[in-house]
Amino acid sequence: MSVFHNWLLEIACENYFVYIKRLSANDTGATGGHQVGLYIPSGIVEKLFPSINHTRELNPSVFLTAHVSSHDCPDSEARAIYYNSRHFGKTRNEKRITRWGRGSPLQDPENTGALTLLAFKLDEQGGDCKEVNIWVCASTDEEDVIETAIGEVIPGALISGPAGQILGGLSLQQAPVNHKYILPEDWHLRFPSGSEIIQYAASHYVKNSLDPDE
């Protein structure tokens, strides 16, 4: 198993909310815009950073620790911000995470289009998320690992939700094979007929079993 696969399994087994997308030119700064940052849909902001989802003040924000597991770069203090100037006589109304830190792969124009996963550690009390663990895929092999589990991620698509639900397919790939049933001896010498297989399966079916493989 690859390092990336192990990382995904760890995230899937803990209390994380994952956000998956391909980095856009605006995300990485390839467009040359003066305000670069990862776009976050409003619904996700409400889930991860409830304290900034308001218009009582201009551009409310909160800080969180950003750790990049895919690349060798220092942790940074990122900023989740709600640009809400539309409610103050201007035009902007969007949420982003900025200040990823110098050298962050999220801010590298060369990574435009790269499949990226952000795993936000959920606050047990329902408060603001305080940390995010990041993986920016650096190869098609890494992208294949995640797309095999969740399907193709096209540019512009946003996938998000509880890590255990989104990445559940990875856990299934690691499940041990169930060897509890003993096959008839003669089946090792000849291939059984369809009716024999059906009869065998029916005789081992337990309606009230808690085992989904039975």
HUMOVEN-V464826 format. One record per backbone hydrogen bond with DSSP energy under -1.0 kcal/mol. CO is the residue of the C=O (numbers start at 1). NH is the residue of the N-H. If there is no record, write none. Layout:
# HUMOVEN-V464826
co = <CO;CO>
nh = <NH;NH>
This chain:
# HUMOVEN-V464826
co = <2;3;4;5;6;7;8;9;11;14;15;16;17;18;19;20;21;23;24;25;25;25;29;38;41;42;43;44;45;48;49;52;60;62;64;65;66;67;71;76;78;79;80;81;82;83;84;85;85;92;94;95;96;97;98;101;104;108;109;111;114;115;116;117;118;119;120;123;130;131;132;133;134;134;135;139;140;141;142;143;144;146;147;154;159;161;162;163;167;168;169;172;184;185;186;186;193;194;195;196;197;198;199;206;211>
nh = <6;7;8;9;10;11;12;13;14;16;122;163;120;161;118;159;116;113;28;29;30;31;32;97;45;46;47;48;49;129;52;54;82;80;78;132;76;134;73;66;64;98;62;96;84;94;87;88;90;86;83;40;81;38;79;104;107;111;112;114;23;137;21;135;19;133;17;126;65;121;67;119;69;70;117;143;144;145;146;147;148;150;151;157;20;18;166;167;170;172;173;175;187;188;189;190;197;198;199;200;201;202;203;209;214>
